[in-house]
């Protein structure tokens, strides 16, 4: 379940507690809109397309709730048959 709407590098994105069929690259420090974070790019295990990132560490206390969670950009979400 998506927690809330965020801004990704390619527009709207959503924060998830968990993801499936997704691989994770190495963590690196990046300055995002909400401050400095250690993040790792996440990608589709099948096609290797980068989907967003995983928050490994948040340096600001107000952002700690993101640690261990995943951002997936709306541009990479596909509505498949069977979704309501």
PyMOL commands that set and color helices and strands:
alter all, ss='L'
color gray80, all
select helices_A, chain A and resi 61-66+74-76
alter helices_A, ss='H'
color red, helices_A
select strands_A, chain A and resi 2-8+11-16+22-32+35-44+50-58+70-73
alter strands_A, ss='S'
color yellow, strands_A
deselect
rebuild
show_as cartoon
